[in-house]
Amino acid sequence: MTNLINRRFFLAGGAAAGVIGVSAQASATGAHIMTVLGPLPVADMGFTLSHEHIVADLRPWSERPPVHEDRDKIVSAVMPYVAQAKSLGCRTIIDCTASNLGRDPRVLRAVAAKSGMHITTTTGLYAAADQQFLPDDAKTATVDGLARAWIGEWEKGIDGTGIKPGLIKVGFNGGPLTAIETTLIDAAAVTHARTGLAIGAHVGPWRVPQPGSTALSAMQQLDRLRAHGLDGSAYIWYHAQNEVQTDQHLQAAARGAWISFDGVGPGSIDLHVDLVLRMKAAGRLGQVLVSHDAGWYTIATKDGGVFKPYTPIFTDLIPALKSKGFGDADLAQLFVKNPAQAYQVRKRLLMAPTR
């Protein structure tokens, strides 16, 4: 059944639904994203999973003695899952693992080269989960210091690999911005203005958030970006599905932001269908991203722990959306056109700073 859905979408629906138009425009303008193997025209991204993870280290920063993982072992372990996603029609995986949560561009490059999957990596810093993953020196870092480091990874590559990031990944707890979080979003703004990389923001604690708390953080981040002269379209609100005040999704979208409903799994299908249909009914489908936030070969656990596959979107969510009248053009918008626009390397600046 899944293969049939996939075949119809890509061979019949995808092209007819405007994907050809997206490709033609990308070819004419040179629009691209940055993958671990170099620039990729957005025309070649295809079906994209816009928020996933391949390898990560989830130990608190204070509990991280050096662990010498066998990268070949990691690659072998994750390859079946990446290959499975590719067999279902996925062509690009946006790996959102933050720099201080075990980002490993060497592993991602090896997986991309072996699988033929387009894969991105990140720059930035993650202060969510009550800052337990934040290095001590980051707690006193300045905006200029962080921005220089992140821009340096864009200009010279990460840790001597030559691999460049495809987005700025930052993490926030939710609620009013703290001093450290304000530094992070300001540094992200400076980095975007120099590089054109999208700002992908994890918003929320690693527990059930209070209603309105993640929206408050997202809105304050958008305020900071605007003060730096950035358009809201430079910003992706990850984990927006955890905000129960769904009118806030529309308010953030009205400010130009991308609304990312990730966390798709077998138990969340009804929720995700409802969220996507709400955005479509409000005329905001063109600002929605949907993904699993899955994967996670976890460093320092036996055989990498339990790896969550990248399949529920194909096996559960797409059939459920189609049963509610979602057509091929809608699917192309959600999984092809939107990720290409959201992650395209492009400076999204207002005419002049507002501060």
N, C-alpha and C positions, 0 to 999 in steps of 0.2 A: 504493500500500500504506500509506504514511504517513498519508494523508488518511483512509483507512478506519479505521486504528487510532485516530486522533484523534477521528473522528466517533463511533465506538462508545464510547470512554471518556467523552466529554463529554455525549453525548446519551442513552446508555444506562447506562454504568457509573458516571459521576461522580455523578449525583443518587442513584442507587440505593445507592451505596457510602457514603453518609453525608454528602456535601457539603451537602445540604439542611439537615441537622442543624447543621452548622458555621455555615451562613449564618444560621439562625434564632437561634442562640445569640449570634452577633456582633451581630445587629440589636437583640437585647434588652439587651445589656450596653454597647453603644457601643464595642466593641473595634475598634481601628484601627491602621494603620501610618501612618508619615509619608512621603509622596512629595514630589517636587519641585514638585508642583502643589497640595500641601496634604494634610490627613488623608484617608485612604481606609479605609472599613469593611473589616475582614478578610473579610467576606462577599463583597466585590467583587474580591478579589485573584485568584481563579481559579487556573489553572495557573501556577506561579511558578518561575522560574529563580532560585535563591537565592544565587548567587555568580557575577556576571559583571562585565564592564568595557566601557565604551563609548569613552572617551577617556582617555589616560594619557600621562605624560611619564616615560620610563625612563632619562633621563640622570642620572648621579650629581649630587648637589646642587652639588658644586664645579664642575660643568661646565655650569651652566645660565644662560648669558646670556639676557636677555629674548628671547623669540620671539613675534612678533605673528601668531598664527594667525588665519585667516579662519574665524570660527565658522560662518558660513553654509556654507562649503566642508566643514567637518567634519560638520555636520548632513546635508548632501546625501550625503556619502560613507557614513555609517553607516545612513542610513534604509533602504536595501534589506535590510540584515541584520536590523534590528528588525522591519520589515514581514514578512520571511520567517518569523521566529519567531512573530509574531502569526498568520500564516496557518496555522501548524501547531498553534495552540491556546494559545500562551503569552499571558498577560494581564498579568503583572507581572515586571519585571526588578529584582532587587536589585543595584544597581551598588555594588561594594565598593572602588572606587578610593580609596585613602587621600588625605588632604589634601595630603601632600607627595609624591605620585606623579602630580600633574597633575589632580587633582579639578577639574572645571569644571561647577558647578551650572547655569550659564547654558546650556551646550550640552545638558545633560540635560533642562532645562525645555523647550527648543525641540524636542528630539526627542520628548518625551512629548506635548507639545501637538500636534505634527504627526502623530504615529503613532497616538495613542490608547492607547499602552502605558503602564501604570503603572510609574514608575521612581523609585527612591530614590537618595539620596546619603549621604555620611558626614561625621562629625567624627572626631577622634582623631589619631593620629600613628603612623608606620610606622618601626620600627627594625630590620627584617629585612635580609637581604642585606648583612650585616656593616656596617650603619649607613651605607651609602654614600648613602642618600637623606635622611639626617637633617640638618636645618638646624643650624648651629653653636649657635644660642641654645637649641635644644632639648636639647642635651647637658648643659646646666647648669640646666635648668628644674626647678621644684619640683612636687610633687604638686598643691599648691593653685593654683599658677600655671597649670598645664595644665588642671586641672579648671575653673577660672574661664573660661578661653578656650573650652573645649568647651561648657560650660553656656551661655556667652554666644551661641554659634552656635545652640543650641537655642532660647533665649529671644528672640533678636533677628534670627536669620537669618545666613547666611554672606556675609561681605564686602559688606554693603549690598544684597544681592539680595532679602532677605526669605525666601529658600528655607531650609527647616530640614532638618537631617539626619535620616535614618531609622535609623541605627545608629552605634555607636562602633567604628571600625575601627582596630585596633592591630596591629603586626607584630613578631614575635620570631624570633630566629635558631635557636632550639632549644638544648637543653642547659640547664644551670643558669641561672637568671635573672641577668642582669648588673644593675648598679646602675641604669642607664638603663631597662632593661626593667622592673625593679621599680617605678620611678617611673611608668612608663606604665600598668601594670596597676592600681596604686593609684589613679591619676588616673581611670582608666576606672571603677573601683568607685565613687568619689565622684560621678562624672558620672551613672552609672546610678541611684544612689540619689536623685538630684535629678530626673532626666529620665524614667527608665523605658526608655531606649533599650537594646536588646540590645548586648552586647559581642561583636564578631566578631574573632577573633584569628587572623591568619596565623601559623602556627607552622612554622618550618623555614628553612634556608638555601636559596639559589638554586643548589643542587647536591644530589646524592644524600645524604640525611642518614644519620648513623650509627644503627643499630637502637637504639630506645629513647630517642633524644635528643629527638625531638619530643614524645613522651609525657611525658618528664621535665619539659619546659617547660610543657606543658599542665597537668600535675598541680600544679606549683608555682604556676601562675597561679590555679588553682582554690583552692589553699590561701590565697592572698592575698585572693581575693574573699570567701571564707568569713570570714576575719579581719575583713573590713569589714562583715560581716553580710549578704552577698548569698547567695542560693540559687544552686546550680550551673546552674539553668535560665536564668540571665542570660547564660550564656557559650556561644559557638559556637566549636568547634575546627575551623578551616579547614585543609584539606590533610591531614586525618587519614588519607587513603588512602596517604600516604607513610610512615606508621608501619607497619613490617612485623610488629611485635609486636602482633598483632590483639587479643590479650586486653586490651590497654590501652584499646582502644575501649570495651570493655564496662565496664572499671573507671571510665573517665570518665563513661560513661552512668549508671552506678550512683550517681555523685555528682550527677546531674541535668543534665549538660552535653549540648548538641546536638553530634552527630558529623557533620561535613560532609565527604562524599566528593566533592570536586570534581575538576576536571581530566578530565572525561569527554571522550573523543575516540575516533576509529575504532580506535586501537591499545590502548585501555584497557578495552574492553567486558567481557572475561572477568573482569578484576580487579574492576571495579565490581559486576558481577553477584554475584561471590563475596562481596564485602564486604557488600552489601545483604542477601543471603540469610543470611549469618552473623548479622547483627543481628536479622533477623526470627526466625530459629530460637531466638535467645536472649530473645525477647520484647521487643526494644528497637527495633523498626521505628518506633515513635512518637517516636524521638529522632534520626532520621536525616534529613539534608539531602543532596541530590545536585544537582550543577550542573556547568557546563563550565569556569568560570574562563576564559572566552574573550572575544573581541572585540578591543579594543585598537587604536583609531585612535591611532597613536603620534606624539606631537608631535616636531617637528624631524627627521622622516624623510620621504622623498619620498612624497607622496600618502597619508601616514599608515601606510605599510608594509603588511604582509600582515594583513588582518583575518580572524580566525578566526570562522566562523559559529556561530550558536547552534542547530545542527541535530542533532548526533549523538545527543542524548538521544531525540529523536523518531524518527530514522531507524534507529538501531542499538540503543540501550540498552533502550528500551521493548519492542521486539519480542523482544530476548534475555531480558528478565525474564519476559515472558508465556510464552515457550517453556519456562521453568522453573516454570511454575505460578503466577506472580504474577498475581493477579486485579485487577479494576477497583477493588475496595475498597483493595487494597494501593497501587495507583497513586495513588488519591485521597489516601491517607494521606501518601505520599511527596512529592507535588508540589502538593497543595492544603492539606491540614490542617496538616502539619508546618511549612511556611514561615509560615502564618498565625499559628501559636502562637509560633514562634521570634522573629518580627520584630514581633509586637504590642507597642505601646508600653505597658509595664506594669512597675511596680516589683516586682522579684522578691527580696524581703528575707526573711531569717530572722526569727524572733521577736525575737531580740536579737543584737547583735554578739558574736562569740566571743573577741575579743581583750581 
